[in-house]
């Protein structure tokens, strides 16, 4: 049984996105914060899913992969 406040089963990359990746997408590859926000729907809960959604919605596959790869994702 998992109790409230427990970190059991939680991974440090669940449900958050590294700010450096998002900043890189905006500052280096001309994405807008709104474009990135639009990709953060309730079913996008990992870096891989966010990367896939951004590429699916806006293209720029090489740029998106470079930004995520730079931070280990």
PDB file of N, CA, C, O and CB in Angstrom:
ATOM      1  N   UNK A   1       0.837  -1.171   0.000  1.00  0.00           N
ATOM      2  CA  UNK A   1       0.000   0.000   0.000  1.00  0.00           C
ATOM      3  C   UNK A   1       0.889   1.244   0.000  1.00  0.00           C
ATOM      4  O   UNK A   1       1.863   1.326   0.749  1.00  0.00           O
ATOM      5  CB  UNK A   1      -0.956  -0.008   1.213  1.00  0.00           C
ATOM      6  N   UNK A   2       0.544   2.194  -0.837  1.00  0.00           N
ATOM      7  CA  UNK A   2       1.284   3.448  -0.904  1.00  0.00           C
ATOM      8  C   UNK A   2       0.516   4.485  -0.094  1.00  0.00           C
ATOM      9  O   UNK A   2      -0.687   4.666  -0.288  1.00  0.00           O
ATOM     10  CB  UNK A   2       1.489   3.920  -2.389  1.00  0.00           C
ATOM     11  N   UNK A   3       1.199   5.153   0.797  1.00  0.00           N
ATOM     12  CA  UNK A   3       0.563   6.155   1.651  1.00  0.00           C
ATOM     13  C   UNK A   3       0.749   7.544   1.074  1.00  0.00           C
ATOM     14  O   UNK A   3       1.696   7.797   0.329  1.00  0.00           O
ATOM     15  CB  UNK A   3       1.129   6.095   3.072  1.00  0.00           C
ATOM     16  N   UNK A   4      -0.145   8.429   1.415  1.00  0.00           N
ATOM     17  CA  UNK A   4      -0.041   9.817   0.980  1.00  0.00           C
ATOM     18  C   UNK A   4       1.318  10.364   1.372  1.00  0.00           C
ATOM     19  O   UNK A   4       1.772  10.185   2.502  1.00  0.00           O
ATOM     20  CB  UNK A   4      -1.173  10.678   1.588  1.00  0.00           C
ATOM     21  N   UNK A   5       1.962  11.031   0.428  1.00  0.00           N
ATOM     22  CA  UNK A   5       3.262  11.616   0.710  1.00  0.00           C
ATOM     23  C   UNK A   5       4.416  10.671   0.457  1.00  0.00           C
ATOM     24  O   UNK A   5       5.579  11.057   0.574  1.00  0.00           O
ATOM     25  CB  UNK A   5       3.308  12.078   2.116  1.00  0.00           C
ATOM     26  N   UNK A   6       4.098   9.426   0.110  1.00  0.00           N
ATOM     27  CA  UNK A   6       5.147   8.437  -0.150  1.00  0.00           C
ATOM     28  C   UNK A   6       5.736   8.670  -1.534  1.00  0.00           C
ATOM     29  O   UNK A   6       5.045   9.120  -2.447  1.00  0.00           O
ATOM     30  CB  UNK A   6       4.592   6.993  -0.030  1.00  0.00           C
ATOM     31  N   UNK A   7       7.001   8.363  -1.677  1.00  0.00           N
ATOM     32  CA  UNK A   7       7.626   8.473  -2.986  1.00  0.00           C
ATOM     33  C   UNK A   7       7.771   7.101  -3.645  1.00  0.00           C
ATOM     34  O   UNK A   7       8.417   6.971  -4.684  1.00  0.00           O
ATOM     35  CB  UNK A   7       8.992   9.147  -2.864  1.00  0.00           C
ATOM     36  N   UNK A   8       7.172   6.091  -3.042  1.00  0.00           N
ATOM     37  CA  UNK A   8       7.246   4.741  -3.587  1.00  0.00           C
ATOM     38  C   UNK A   8       6.652   4.718  -4.999  1.00  0.00           C
ATOM     39  O   UNK A   8       5.528   5.167  -5.224  1.00  0.00           O
ATOM     40  CB  UNK A   8       6.504   3.737  -2.664  1.00  0.00           C
ATOM     41  N   UNK A   9       7.428   4.188  -5.935  1.00  0.00           N
ATOM     42  CA  UNK A   9       6.946   4.093  -7.300  1.00  0.00           C
ATOM     43  C   UNK A   9       7.146   5.356  -8.118  1.00  0.00           C
ATOM     44  O   UNK A   9       6.875   5.370  -9.319  1.00  0.00           O
ATOM     45  CB  UNK A   9       5.515   3.746  -7.290  1.00  0.00           C
ATOM     46  N   UNK A  10       7.616   6.410  -7.479  1.00  0.00           N
ATOM     47  CA  UNK A  10       7.828   7.680  -8.179  1.00  0.00           C
ATOM     48  C   UNK A  10       9.218   7.706  -8.782  1.00  0.00           C
ATOM     49  O   UNK A  10      10.192   7.328  -8.131  1.00  0.00           O
ATOM     50  CB  UNK A  10       7.632   8.879  -7.224  1.00  0.00           C
ATOM     51  N   UNK A  11       9.309   8.143  -9.998  1.00  0.00           N
ATOM     52  CA  UNK A  11      10.594   8.317 -10.670  1.00  0.00           C
ATOM     53  C   UNK A  11      10.879   9.809 -10.775  1.00  0.00           C
ATOM     54  O   UNK A  11       9.951  10.594 -10.971  1.00  0.00           O
ATOM     55  CB  UNK A  11      10.596   7.643 -12.082  1.00  0.00           C
ATOM     56  N   UNK A  12      12.124  10.214 -10.650  1.00  0.00           N
ATOM     57  CA  UNK A  12      12.433  11.650 -10.667  1.00  0.00           C
ATOM     58  C   UNK A  12      12.129  12.338 -11.985  1.00  0.00           C
ATOM     59  O   UNK A  12      12.170  13.566 -12.047  1.00  0.00           O
ATOM     60  CB  UNK A  12      13.869  11.854 -10.343  1.00  0.00           C
ATOM     61  N   UNK A  13      11.826  11.597 -13.038  1.00  0.00           N
ATOM     62  CA  UNK A  13      11.483  12.220 -14.319  1.00  0.00           C
ATOM     63  C   UNK A  13       9.988  12.162 -14.613  1.00  0.00           C
ATOM     64  O   UNK A  13       9.577  12.492 -15.725  1.00  0.00           O
ATOM     65  CB  UNK A  13      12.247  11.548 -15.441  1.00  0.00           C
ATOM     66  N   UNK A  14       9.168  11.755 -13.655  1.00  0.00           N
ATOM     67  CA  UNK A  14       7.721  11.686 -13.850  1.00  0.00           C
ATOM     68  C   UNK A  14       7.081  13.057 -13.699  1.00  0.00           C
ATOM     69  O   UNK A  14       7.340  13.766 -12.726  1.00  0.00           O
ATOM     70  CB  UNK A  14       7.097  10.705 -12.861  1.00  0.00           C
ATOM     71  N   UNK A  15       6.249  13.426 -14.655  1.00  0.00           N
ATOM     72  CA  UNK A  15       5.351  14.583 -14.554  1.00  0.00           C
ATOM     73  C   UNK A  15       6.049  15.931 -14.376  1.00  0.00           C
ATOM     74  O   UNK A  15       5.462  16.836 -13.784  1.00  0.00           O
ATOM     75  CB  UNK A  15       4.423  14.377 -13.419  1.00  0.00           C
ATOM     76  N   UNK A  16       7.238  16.091 -14.849  1.00  0.00           N
ATOM     77  CA  UNK A  16       7.909  17.398 -14.847  1.00  0.00           C
ATOM     78  C   UNK A  16       8.834  17.415 -16.050  1.00  0.00           C
ATOM     79  O   UNK A  16       9.191  16.364 -16.584  1.00  0.00           O
ATOM     80  CB  UNK A  16       8.705  17.660 -13.497  1.00  0.00           C
ATOM     81  N   UNK A  17       9.216  18.594 -16.469  1.00  0.00           N
ATOM     82  CA  UNK A  17      10.080  18.715 -17.628  1.00  0.00           C
ATOM     83  C   UNK A  17      11.239  19.637 -17.293  1.00  0.00           C
ATOM     84  O   UNK A  17      11.053  20.713 -16.725  1.00  0.00           O
ATOM     85  CB  UNK A  17       9.296  19.236 -18.849  1.00  0.00           C
ATOM     86  N   UNK A  18      12.445  19.197 -17.656  1.00  0.00           N
ATOM     87  CA  UNK A  18      13.644  19.957 -17.360  1.00  0.00           C
ATOM     88  C   UNK A  18      13.578  21.322 -18.051  1.00  0.00           C
ATOM     89  O   UNK A  18      13.421  21.413 -19.269  1.00  0.00           O
ATOM     90  CB  UNK A  18      14.903  19.178 -17.801  1.00  0.00           C
ATOM     91  N   UNK A  19      13.699  22.360 -17.258  1.00  0.00           N
ATOM     92  CA  UNK A  19      13.576  23.723 -17.761  1.00  0.00           C
ATOM     93  C   UNK A  19      14.611  24.034 -18.838  1.00  0.00           C
ATOM     94  O   UNK A  19      14.323  24.784 -19.771  1.00  0.00           O
ATOM     95  CB  UNK A  19      13.711  24.709 -16.620  1.00  0.00           C
ATOM     96  N   UNK A  20      15.798  23.475 -18.721  1.00  0.00           N
ATOM     97  CA  UNK A  20      16.835  23.714 -19.717  1.00  0.00           C
ATOM     98  C   UNK A  20      16.419  23.298 -21.118  1.00  0.00           C
ATOM     99  O   UNK A  20      16.754  23.969 -22.094  1.00  0.00           O
ATOM    100  CB  UNK A  20      18.086  22.987 -19.331  1.00  0.00           C
ATOM    101  N   UNK A  21      15.692  22.197 -21.220  1.00  0.00           N
ATOM    102  CA  UNK A  21      15.205  21.731 -22.522  1.00  0.00           C
ATOM    103  C   UNK A  21      14.222  22.742 -23.089  1.00  0.00           C
ATOM    104  O   UNK A  21      14.311  23.125 -24.255  1.00  0.00           O
ATOM    105  CB  UNK A  21      14.540  20.335 -22.402  1.00  0.00           C
ATOM    106  N   UNK A  22      13.292  23.166 -22.261  1.00  0.00           N
ATOM    107  CA  UNK A  22      12.270  24.100 -22.723  1.00  0.00           C
ATOM    108  C   UNK A  22      12.890  25.430 -23.126  1.00  0.00           C
ATOM    109  O   UNK A  22      12.512  26.014 -24.142  1.00  0.00           O
ATOM    110  CB  UNK A  22      11.216  24.319 -21.639  1.00  0.00           C
ATOM    111  N   UNK A  23      13.846  25.909 -22.328  1.00  0.00           N
ATOM    112  CA  UNK A  23      14.545  27.155 -22.658  1.00  0.00           C
ATOM    113  C   UNK A  23      15.303  27.026 -23.976  1.00  0.00           C
ATOM    114  O   UNK A  23      15.315  27.955 -24.784  1.00  0.00           O
ATOM    115  CB  UNK A  23      15.513  27.542 -21.529  1.00  0.00           C
ATOM    116  N   UNK A  24      15.930  25.881 -24.189  1.00  0.00           N
ATOM    117  CA  UNK A  24      16.677  25.659 -25.429  1.00  0.00           C
ATOM    118  C   UNK A  24      15.757  25.682 -26.638  1.00  0.00           C
ATOM    119  O   UNK A  24      16.098  26.262 -27.669  1.00  0.00           O
ATOM    120  CB  UNK A  24      17.426  24.330 -25.371  1.00  0.00           C
ATOM    121  N   UNK A  25      14.598  25.057 -26.518  1.00  0.00           N
ATOM    122  CA  UNK A  25      13.641  25.051 -27.621  1.00  0.00           C
ATOM    123  C   UNK A  25      13.197  26.466 -27.985  1.00  0.00           C
ATOM    124  O   UNK A  25      13.037  26.791 -29.161  1.00  0.00           O
ATOM    125  CB  UNK A  25      12.426  24.200 -27.261  1.00  0.00           C
ATOM    126  N   UNK A  26      13.002  27.293 -26.979  1.00  0.00           N
ATOM    127  CA  UNK A  26      12.556  28.671 -27.211  1.00  0.00           C
ATOM    128  C   UNK A  26      13.705  29.545 -27.714  1.00  0.00           C
ATOM    129  O   UNK A  26      13.557  30.252 -28.711  1.00  0.00           O
ATOM    130  CB  UNK A  26      11.966  29.268 -25.921  1.00  0.00           C
ATOM    131  N   UNK A  27      14.842  29.499 -27.033  1.00  0.00           N
ATOM    132  CA  UNK A  27      15.923  30.439 -27.348  1.00  0.00           C
ATOM    133  C   UNK A  27      16.704  30.052 -28.604  1.00  0.00           C
ATOM    134  O   UNK A  27      17.186  30.931 -29.318  1.00  0.00           O
ATOM    135  CB  UNK A  27      16.872  30.535 -26.177  1.00  0.00           C
ATOM    136  N   UNK A  28      16.835  28.778 -28.881  1.00  0.00           N
ATOM    137  CA  UNK A  28      17.672  28.355 -30.007  1.00  0.00           C
ATOM    138  C   UNK A  28      16.886  27.930 -31.245  1.00  0.00           C
ATOM    139  O   UNK A  28      17.399  28.007 -32.362  1.00  0.00           O
ATOM    140  CB  UNK A  28      18.545  27.227 -29.577  1.00  0.00           C
ATOM    141  N   UNK A  29      15.658  27.486 -31.056  1.00  0.00           N
ATOM    142  CA  UNK A  29      14.931  26.900 -32.181  1.00  0.00           C
ATOM    143  C   UNK A  29      13.596  27.581 -32.473  1.00  0.00           C
ATOM    144  O   UNK A  29      12.763  27.043 -33.202  1.00  0.00           O
ATOM    145  CB  UNK A  29      14.694  25.448 -31.917  1.00  0.00           C
ATOM    146  N   UNK A  30      13.405  28.744 -31.909  1.00  0.00           N
ATOM    147  CA  UNK A  30      12.254  29.597 -32.237  1.00  0.00           C
ATOM    148  C   UNK A  30      10.888  28.977 -31.982  1.00  0.00           C
ATOM    149  O   UNK A  30       9.922  29.282 -32.680  1.00  0.00           O
ATOM    150  CB  UNK A  30      12.330  29.986 -33.656  1.00  0.00           C
ATOM    151  N   UNK A  31      10.811  28.111 -30.985  1.00  0.00           N
ATOM    152  CA  UNK A  31       9.494  27.688 -30.513  1.00  0.00           C
ATOM    153  C   UNK A  31       8.984  28.776 -29.582  1.00  0.00           C
ATOM    154  O   UNK A  31       9.779  29.483 -28.962  1.00  0.00           O
ATOM    155  CB  UNK A  31       9.551  26.286 -29.788  1.00  0.00           C
ATOM    156  N   UNK A  32       7.695  28.915 -29.478  1.00  0.00           N
ATOM    157  CA  UNK A  32       7.140  29.855 -28.505  1.00  0.00           C
ATOM    158  C   UNK A  32       6.778  29.093 -27.237  1.00  0.00           C
ATOM    159  O   UNK A  32       6.515  27.892 -27.283  1.00  0.00           O
ATOM    160  CB  UNK A  32       5.892  30.596 -29.083  1.00  0.00           C
ATOM    161  N   UNK A  33       6.766  29.791 -26.108  1.00  0.00           N
ATOM    162  CA  UNK A  33       6.295  29.121 -24.887  1.00  0.00           C
ATOM    163  C   UNK A  33       4.888  28.540 -25.068  1.00  0.00           C
ATOM    164  O   UNK A  33       4.582  27.478 -24.527  1.00  0.00           O
ATOM    165  CB  UNK A  33       6.304  30.107 -23.705  1.00  0.00           C
ATOM    166  N   UNK A  34       4.041  29.226 -25.820  1.00  0.00           N
ATOM    167  CA  UNK A  34       2.681  28.743 -26.035  1.00  0.00           C
ATOM    168  C   UNK A  34       2.675  27.424 -26.803  1.00  0.00           C
ATOM    169  O   UNK A  34       1.873  26.540 -26.505  1.00  0.00           O
ATOM    170  CB  UNK A  34       1.861  29.789 -26.785  1.00  0.00           C
ATOM    171  N   UNK A  35       3.556  27.284 -27.784  1.00  0.00           N
ATOM    172  CA  UNK A  35       3.626  26.021 -28.528  1.00  0.00           C
ATOM    173  C   UNK A  35       4.004  24.870 -27.603  1.00  0.00           C
ATOM    174  O   UNK A  35       3.415  23.792 -27.668  1.00  0.00           O
ATOM    175  CB  UNK A  35       4.641  26.128 -29.683  1.00  0.00           C
ATOM    176  N   UNK A  36       4.980  25.105 -26.754  1.00  0.00           N
ATOM    177  CA  UNK A  36       5.404  24.052 -25.821  1.00  0.00           C
ATOM    178  C   UNK A  36       4.287  23.756 -24.820  1.00  0.00           C
ATOM    179  O   UNK A  36       4.004  22.592 -24.534  1.00  0.00           O
ATOM    180  CB  UNK A  36       6.700  24.468 -25.075  1.00  0.00           C
ATOM    181  N   UNK A  37       3.661  24.789 -24.295  1.00  0.00           N
ATOM    182  CA  UNK A  37       2.549  24.604 -23.359  1.00  0.00           C
ATOM    183  C   UNK A  37       1.422  23.791 -24.006  1.00  0.00           C
ATOM    184  O   UNK A  37       0.837  22.919 -23.364  1.00  0.00           O
ATOM    185  CB  UNK A  37       2.013  25.972 -22.883  1.00  0.00           C
ATOM    186  N   UNK A  38       1.124  24.077 -25.265  1.00  0.00           N
ATOM    187  CA  UNK A  38       0.052  23.357 -25.959  1.00  0.00           C
ATOM    188  C   UNK A  38       0.323  21.863 -26.070  1.00  0.00           C
ATOM    189  O   UNK A  38      -0.612  21.076 -26.215  1.00  0.00           O
ATOM    190  CB  UNK A  38      -0.146  23.936 -27.342  1.00  0.00           C
ATOM    191  N   UNK A  39       1.578  21.465 -26.006  1.00  0.00           N
ATOM    192  CA  UNK A  39       1.942  20.046 -26.085  1.00  0.00           C
ATOM    193  C   UNK A  39       1.849  19.349 -24.734  1.00  0.00           C
ATOM    194  O   UNK A  39       1.890  18.121 -24.671  1.00  0.00           O
ATOM    195  CB  UNK A  39       3.348  19.899 -26.636  1.00  0.00           C
ATOM    196  N   UNK A  40       1.726  20.105 -23.663  1.00  0.00           N
ATOM    197  CA  UNK A  40       1.718  19.534 -22.316  1.00  0.00           C
ATOM    198  C   UNK A  40       0.300  19.215 -21.872  1.00  0.00           C
ATOM    199  O   UNK A  40      -0.250  19.854 -20.974  1.00  0.00           O
ATOM    200  CB  UNK A  40       2.378  20.494 -21.320  1.00  0.00           C
ATOM    201  N   UNK A  41      -0.275  18.218 -22.518  1.00  0.00           N
ATOM    202  CA  UNK A  41      -1.616  17.774 -22.154  1.00  0.00           C
ATOM    203  C   UNK A  41      -1.507  16.694 -21.077  1.00  0.00           C
ATOM    204  O   UNK A  41      -0.410  16.239 -20.753  1.00  0.00           O
ATOM    205  CB  UNK A  41      -2.386  17.241 -23.402  1.00  0.00           C
ATOM    206  N   UNK A  42      -2.629  16.297 -20.537  1.00  0.00           N
ATOM    207  CA  UNK A  42      -2.611  15.360 -19.404  1.00  0.00           C
ATOM    208  C   UNK A  42      -1.990  14.011 -19.742  1.00  0.00           C
ATOM    209  O   UNK A  42      -1.513  13.321 -18.841  1.00  0.00           O
ATOM    210  CB  UNK A  42      -4.012  15.144 -18.902  1.00  0.00           C
ATOM    211  N   UNK A  43      -1.982  13.620 -20.996  1.00  0.00           N
ATOM    212  CA  UNK A  43      -1.393  12.333 -21.370  1.00  0.00           C
ATOM    213  C   UNK A  43       0.107  12.432 -21.648  1.00  0.00           C
ATOM    214  O   UNK A  43       0.758  11.411 -21.867  1.00  0.00           O
ATOM    215  CB  UNK A  43      -2.100  11.780 -22.590  1.00  0.00           C
ATOM    216  N   UNK A  44       0.655  13.623 -21.644  1.00  0.00           N
ATOM    217  CA  UNK A  44       2.089  13.824 -21.877  1.00  0.00           C
ATOM    218  C   UNK A  44       2.746  13.977 -20.511  1.00  0.00           C
ATOM    219  O   UNK A  44       2.774  15.065 -19.936  1.00  0.00           O
ATOM    220  CB  UNK A  44       2.367  15.087 -22.800  1.00  0.00           C
ATOM    221  N   UNK A  45       3.277  12.858 -20.000  1.00  0.00           N
ATOM    222  CA  UNK A  45       3.818  12.848 -18.638  1.00  0.00           C
ATOM    223  C   UNK A  45       5.255  12.350 -18.563  1.00  0.00           C
ATOM    224  O   UNK A  45       5.712  11.899 -17.513  1.00  0.00           O
ATOM    225  CB  UNK A  45       2.955  11.994 -17.756  1.00  0.00           C
ATOM    226  N   UNK A  46       5.963  12.437 -19.688  1.00  0.00           N
ATOM    227  CA  UNK A  46       7.375  12.050 -19.700  1.00  0.00           C
ATOM    228  C   UNK A  46       8.093  12.883 -20.758  1.00  0.00           C
ATOM    229  O   UNK A  46       7.468  13.460 -21.648  1.00  0.00           O
ATOM    230  CB  UNK A  46       7.545  10.514 -19.981  1.00  0.00           C
ATOM    231  N   UNK A  47       9.404  12.932 -20.642  1.00  0.00           N
ATOM    232  CA  UNK A  47      10.192  13.673 -21.622  1.00  0.00           C
ATOM    233  C   UNK A  47      10.026  13.059 -23.018  1.00  0.00           C
ATOM    234  O   UNK A  47       9.934  13.788 -24.005  1.00  0.00           O
ATOM    235  CB  UNK A  47      11.683  13.692 -21.214  1.00  0.00           C
ATOM    236  N   UNK A  48       9.988  11.742 -23.105  1.00  0.00           N
ATOM    237  CA  UNK A  48       9.825  11.081 -24.403  1.00  0.00           C
ATOM    238  C   UNK A  48       8.497  11.459 -25.047  1.00  0.00           C
ATOM    239  O   UNK A  48       8.441  11.741 -26.244  1.00  0.00           O
ATOM    240  CB  UNK A  48       9.917   9.558 -24.245  1.00  0.00           C
ATOM    241  N   UNK A  49       7.435  11.463 -24.260  1.00  0.00           N
ATOM    242  CA  UNK A  49       6.122  11.816 -24.805  1.00  0.00           C
ATOM    243  C   UNK A  49       6.077  13.278 -25.228  1.00  0.00           C
ATOM    244  O   UNK A  49       5.458  13.613 -26.238  1.00  0.00           O
ATOM    245  CB  UNK A  49       5.022  11.533 -23.777  1.00  0.00           C
ATOM    246  N   UNK A  50       6.730  14.157 -24.459  1.00  0.00           N
ATOM    247  CA  UNK A  50       6.758  15.573 -24.836  1.00  0.00           C
ATOM    248  C   UNK A  50       7.549  15.753 -26.129  1.00  0.00           C
ATOM    249  O   UNK A  50       7.118  16.484 -27.021  1.00  0.00           O
ATOM    250  CB  UNK A  50       7.372  16.432 -23.701  1.00  0.00           C
ATOM    251  N   UNK A  51       8.687  15.101 -26.236  1.00  0.00           N
ATOM    252  CA  UNK A  51       9.503  15.191 -27.446  1.00  0.00           C
ATOM    253  C   UNK A  51       8.690  14.726 -28.665  1.00  0.00           C
ATOM    254  O   UNK A  51       8.676  15.391 -29.701  1.00  0.00           O
ATOM    255  CB  UNK A  51      10.798  14.340 -27.296  1.00  0.00           C
ATOM    256  N   UNK A  52       8.025  13.596 -28.530  1.00  0.00           N
ATOM    257  CA  UNK A  52       7.212  13.058 -29.620  1.00  0.00           C
ATOM    258  C   UNK A  52       6.088  14.012 -29.998  1.00  0.00           C
ATOM    259  O   UNK A  52       5.820  14.212 -31.182  1.00  0.00           O
ATOM    260  CB  UNK A  52       6.632  11.701 -29.230  1.00  0.00           C
ATOM    261  N   UNK A  53       5.431  14.602 -29.010  1.00  0.00           N
ATOM    262  CA  UNK A  53       4.316  15.512 -29.278  1.00  0.00           C
ATOM    263  C   UNK A  53       4.792  16.785 -29.983  1.00  0.00           C
ATOM    264  O   UNK A  53       4.149  17.248 -30.925  1.00  0.00           O
ATOM    265  CB  UNK A  53       3.601  15.874 -27.971  1.00  0.00           C
ATOM    266  N   UNK A  54       5.902  17.345 -29.535  1.00  0.00           N
ATOM    267  CA  UNK A  54       6.418  18.564 -30.168  1.00  0.00           C
ATOM    268  C   UNK A  54       6.766  18.285 -31.628  1.00  0.00           C
ATOM    269  O   UNK A  54       6.431  19.075 -32.511  1.00  0.00           O
ATOM    270  CB  UNK A  54       7.663  19.099 -29.408  1.00  0.00           C
ATOM    271  N   UNK A  55       7.435  17.168 -31.881  1.00  0.00           N
ATOM    272  CA  UNK A  55       7.787  16.816 -33.256  1.00  0.00           C
ATOM    273  C   UNK A  55       6.529  16.590 -34.091  1.00  0.00           C
ATOM    274  O   UNK A  55       6.443  17.047 -35.231  1.00  0.00           O
ATOM    275  CB  UNK A  55       8.676  15.560 -33.282  1.00  0.00           C
ATOM    276  N   UNK A  56       5.565  15.890 -33.523  1.00  0.00           N
ATOM    277  CA  UNK A  56       4.317  15.613 -34.224  1.00  0.00           C
ATOM    278  C   UNK A  56       3.566  16.895 -34.572  1.00  0.00           C
ATOM    279  O   UNK A  56       3.021  17.025 -35.668  1.00  0.00           O
ATOM    280  CB  UNK A  56       3.433  14.709 -33.379  1.00  0.00           C
ATOM    281  N   UNK A  57       3.542  17.846 -33.630  1.00  0.00           N
ATOM    282  CA  UNK A  57       2.779  19.081 -33.837  1.00  0.00           C
ATOM    283  C   UNK A  57       3.508  20.104 -34.695  1.00  0.00           C
ATOM    284  O   UNK A  57       2.876  20.813 -35.479  1.00  0.00           O
ATOM    285  CB  UNK A  57       2.447  19.698 -32.510  1.00  0.00           C
ATOM    286  N   UNK A  58       4.840  20.192 -34.559  1.00  0.00           N
ATOM    287  CA  UNK A  58       5.548  21.322 -35.156  1.00  0.00           C
ATOM    288  C   UNK A  58       6.737  20.952 -36.036  1.00  0.00           C
ATOM    289  O   UNK A  58       7.349  21.839 -36.630  1.00  0.00           O
ATOM    290  CB  UNK A  58       6.016  22.214 -34.084  1.00  0.00           C
ATOM    291  N   UNK A  59       7.076  19.686 -36.137  1.00  0.00           N
ATOM    292  CA  UNK A  59       8.219  19.308 -36.962  1.00  0.00           C
ATOM    293  C   UNK A  59       9.535  19.651 -36.284  1.00  0.00           C
ATOM    294  O   UNK A  59       9.668  19.504 -35.069  1.00  0.00           O
ATOM    295  CB  UNK A  59       8.141  19.993 -38.314  1.00  0.00           C
ATOM    296  N   UNK A  60      10.502  20.104 -37.061  1.00  0.00           N
ATOM    297  CA  UNK A  60      11.840  20.452 -36.569  1.00  0.00           C
ATOM    298  C   UNK A  60      12.453  19.297 -35.769  1.00  0.00           C
ATOM    299  O   UNK A  60      13.043  19.501 -34.708  1.00  0.00           O
ATOM    300  CB  UNK A  60      11.775  21.721 -35.696  1.00  0.00           C
ATOM    301  N   UNK A  61      12.300  18.087 -36.300  1.00  0.00           N
ATOM    302  CA  UNK A  61      12.706  16.880 -35.570  1.00  0.00           C
ATOM    303  C   UNK A  61      14.165  16.920 -35.119  1.00  0.00           C
ATOM    304  O   UNK A  61      14.459  16.598 -33.968  1.00  0.00           O
ATOM    305  CB  UNK A  61      12.481  15.659 -36.435  1.00  0.00           C
ATOM    306  N   UNK A  62      15.073  17.306 -35.997  1.00  0.00           N
ATOM    307  CA  UNK A  62      16.490  17.322 -35.634  1.00  0.00           C
ATOM    308  C   UNK A  62      16.755  18.301 -34.491  1.00  0.00           C
ATOM    309  O   UNK A  62      17.532  17.999 -33.586  1.00  0.00           O
ATOM    310  CB  UNK A  62      17.349  17.690 -36.852  1.00  0.00           C
ATOM    311  N   UNK A  63      16.113  19.473 -34.526  1.00  0.00           N
ATOM    312  CA  UNK A  63      16.299  20.466 -33.475  1.00  0.00           C
ATOM    313  C   UNK A  63      15.739  19.990 -32.148  1.00  0.00           C
ATOM    314  O   UNK A  63      16.370  20.162 -31.105  1.00  0.00           O
ATOM    315  CB  UNK A  63      15.648  21.775 -33.867  1.00  0.00           C
ATOM    316  N   UNK A  64      14.572  19.398 -32.182  1.00  0.00           N
ATOM    317  CA  UNK A  64      13.930  18.917 -30.956  1.00  0.00           C
ATOM    318  C   UNK A  64      14.770  17.791 -30.335  1.00  0.00           C
ATOM    319  O   UNK A  64      15.014  17.783 -29.129  1.00  0.00           O
ATOM    320  CB  UNK A  64      12.481  18.420 -31.252  1.00  0.00           C
ATOM    321  N   UNK A  65      15.201  16.859 -31.159  1.00  0.00           N
ATOM    322  CA  UNK A  65      16.018  15.758 -30.645  1.00  0.00           C
ATOM    323  C   UNK A  65      17.323  16.277 -30.053  1.00  0.00           C
ATOM    324  O   UNK A  65      17.766  15.784 -29.015  1.00  0.00           O
ATOM    325  CB  UNK A  65      16.312  14.742 -31.758  1.00  0.00           C
ATOM    326  N   UNK A  66      17.942  17.258 -30.691  1.00  0.00           N
ATOM    327  CA  UNK A  66      19.191  17.823 -30.171  1.00  0.00           C
ATOM    328  C   UNK A  66      18.978  18.448 -28.800  1.00  0.00           C
ATOM    329  O   UNK A  66      19.792  18.257 -27.897  1.00  0.00           O
ATOM    330  CB  UNK A  66      19.754  18.870 -31.143  1.00  0.00           C
ATOM    331  N   UNK A  67      17.886  19.194 -28.638  1.00  0.00           N
ATOM    332  CA  UNK A  67      17.603  19.845 -27.357  1.00  0.00           C
ATOM    333  C   UNK A  67      17.403  18.817 -26.250  1.00  0.00           C
ATOM    334  O   UNK A  67      17.927  18.991 -25.150  1.00  0.00           O
ATOM    335  CB  UNK A  67      16.364  20.736 -27.473  1.00  0.00           C
ATOM    336  N   UNK A  68      16.662  17.760 -26.519  1.00  0.00           N
ATOM    337  CA  UNK A  68      16.425  16.720 -25.517  1.00  0.00           C
ATOM    338  C   UNK A  68      17.687  15.898 -25.264  1.00  0.00           C
ATOM    339  O   UNK A  68      17.995  15.571 -24.118  1.00  0.00           O
ATOM    340  CB  UNK A  68      15.280  15.801 -25.963  1.00  0.00           C
ATOM    341  N   UNK A  69      18.412  15.567 -26.322  1.00  0.00           N
ATOM    342  CA  UNK A  69      19.646  14.780 -26.180  1.00  0.00           C
ATOM    343  C   UNK A  69      20.687  15.514 -25.338  1.00  0.00           C
ATOM    344  O   UNK A  69      21.412  14.900 -24.556  1.00  0.00           O
ATOM    345  CB  UNK A  69      20.230  14.456 -27.560  1.00  0.00           C
ATOM    346  N   UNK A  70      20.753  16.835 -25.508  1.00  0.00           N
ATOM    347  CA  UNK A  70      21.714  17.647 -24.763  1.00  0.00           C
ATOM    348  C   UNK A  70      21.557  17.473 -23.251  1.00  0.00           C
ATOM    349  O   UNK A  70      22.526  17.584 -22.500  1.00  0.00           O
ATOM    350  CB  UNK A  70      21.555  19.118 -25.133  1.00  0.00           C
ATOM    351  N   UNK A  71      20.328  17.199 -22.817  1.00  0.00           N
ATOM    352  CA  UNK A  71      20.041  17.038 -21.389  1.00  0.00           C
ATOM    353  C   UNK A  71      19.784  15.583 -21.001  1.00  0.00           C
ATOM    354  O   UNK A  71      19.259  15.306 -19.922  1.00  0.00           O
ATOM    355  CB  UNK A  71      18.843  17.881 -21.008  1.00  0.00           C
ATOM    356  N   UNK A  72      20.152  14.664 -21.879  1.00  0.00           N
ATOM    357  CA  UNK A  72      20.072  13.239 -21.541  1.00  0.00           C
ATOM    358  C   UNK A  72      18.720  12.601 -21.749  1.00  0.00           C
ATOM    359  O   UNK A  72      18.440  11.539 -21.195  1.00  0.00           O
ATOM    360  CB  UNK A  72      20.459  13.050 -20.144  1.00  0.00           C
ATOM    361  N   UNK A  73      17.886  13.232 -22.535  1.00  0.00           N
ATOM    362  CA  UNK A  73      16.568  12.662 -22.811  1.00  0.00           C
ATOM    363  C   UNK A  73      16.400  12.439 -24.296  1.00  0.00           C
ATOM    364  O   UNK A  73      15.352  11.963 -24.734  1.00  0.00           O
ATOM    365  CB  UNK A  73      15.452  13.572 -22.280  1.00  0.00           C
TER     366      UNK A  73
END
